[in-house]
Amino acid sequence: MVSFILQLVTSQGKNVDVYQEATEIRDYTEAFQKQTEATIIGLFRMHYLKSLIIPMTTLEVLRSW
């Protein structure tokens, strides 16, 4: 966390308060890391299946030529 804050200070300038921005980025990163594999699998729900089948089928057809 310390090196991250130093990078923010370097990019923002020495006279800028980066504490709030660092806290927001840390919270977002922690929340992202806590996501489970189930949320990734949720991307492939039936709702999105049609959007995946068409391009994948097209790729397979082109590959078989």
C-alpha positions in Angstrom: 0.0 0.0 0.0 2.9 2.4 0.8 4.4 2.0 -2.7 1.0 2.5 -4.2 0.6 5.8 -2.3 4.1 6.9 -3.4 3.2 6.2 -7.0 0.0 8.3 -6.6 2.0 11.2 -5.0 4.5 10.9 -7.8 1.8 11.1 -10.5 -0.4 13.7 -8.8 2.3 15.9 -7.3 3.6 16.4 -3.8 1.0 19.0 -2.8 -2.1 16.9 -3.6 -3.9 14.9 -1.0 -4.1 11.3 -2.5 -5.5 9.6 0.7 -9.1 9.5 -0.5 -8.2 8.3 -4.0 -5.9 5.7 -2.6 -8.7 4.5 -0.3 -11.2 4.3 -3.1 -8.8 2.3 -5.3 -7.9 0.0 -2.4 -11.6 -0.7 -1.7 -12.4 -1.3 -5.3 -9.4 -3.7 -5.7 -10.4 -5.6 -2.5 -14.0 -5.9 -3.7 -12.9 -7.2 -7.1 -10.6 -9.8 -5.5 -13.5 -11.1 -3.4 -15.6 -11.9 -6.4 -16.0 -15.7 -6.7 -15.7 -17.9 -9.7 -19.5 -18.0 -9.7 -19.7 -14.5 -11.0 -17.4 -15.3 -13.9 -19.6 -18.3 -14.7 -22.5 -16.0 -14.5 -21.2 -14.2 -17.6 -22.1 -17.3 -19.6 -25.7 -17.5 -18.5 -28.4 -18.4 -21.1 -29.0 -14.7 -21.7 -25.5 -14.4 -23.3 -25.4 -17.9 -24.8 -26.8 -16.8 -28.2 -24.3 -14.1 -28.5 -21.5 -16.6 -27.9 -22.8 -19.4 -30.1 -23.0 -17.4 -33.3 -19.3 -16.2 -33.3 -18.0 -19.5 -32.0 -19.9 -21.5 -34.7 -18.6 -19.1 -37.4 -15.0 -19.6 -36.2 -15.4 -23.4 -36.3 -16.9 -23.3 -39.8 -14.1 -21.0 -41.0 -11.5 -23.3 -39.3 -12.9 -26.4 -41.0 -12.5 -24.9 -44.5 
